[in-house]
Amino acid sequence: MLTVDTIAVKRGSKLALQNIAFTLAAGKTLAVVGESGAGKSTLIAAILGFLKPIQGQIAWSGQPVRSCRPALVMQEPRAAFNPVLPLRRSVLEPVVAAGQSVPEARIKRLCDGLEIKEEILERRPNEVSIGQAQRVGILRALIAAPPLVLFDEPLSALDAVTQKHTARLIRDLQAEEGFAALIVTHDLGYAVAHSDEIAVLRAGQIEEISTPQQFVTAPKAGYCQALRDAAIALGGLEAAA
């Protein structure tokens, strides 16, 4: 279980996060939503240990998060790969770095689950589409079977059809693999459809954590109500009953 216990985080001299607290169990998904500059990427950096909280603690089952070797799916799909190497080399890099090996059967099973043709792995990043690169990025994140996967805007670079398809693949693989998922996204429709809880971040603080149903039908905070209403008006959510 990921535990974020009342943390505060600075970026430079600025307080970027404060009073952030939540838990995330294995097999569950927390979507973190909010406007640009709310602190979503800072939260990911703090969980991964790139930024150290000045207050509070972050742990995985009572141990430092790095002990569980969390994986990150980056917003820009091709950024995770060495541009001059075949994708297969980059996919296997986390496993090789850990001194492990991966059975070909696991590679095949994940490729099948993500609908990746294995010959794509012999190409370089600039030789595949954005959608293919995103799915290979998810493959790279899952290859070592991490218990915690962080997704930073995983659908933002994709067209609508590929977004829907990739979101379904992530949920299917999570059901199979059992990893905890934290997804940072601007897409409220995605958050409602594919998470167990939604945390609304505003100016470095959590306004509210609720289930998707609560977010759509009865958000408590005024800011959350405004977000919900704007999403409904733009067609991103079904109107609340």
Secondary structure, DSSP 8 states (H G I E B T S, - for coil): -EEEEEEEEEETTEEEEEEEEEEE-TT-EEEEE--TTSSHHHHHHHHTTSS--SEEEEEETTB-GGGG--EEE-SSGGGGS-TTS-HHHHHHHHHHHTT----HHHHHHHHHHHT--GGGGGS-GGGS-HHHHHHHHHHHHHTT--SEEEEESTTTTS-HHHHHHHHHHHHHHHHHH--EEEEEES-HHHHHHH-SEEEEEETTEEEEEE-HHHHHH---SHHHHHHHHHHHHTTSS----
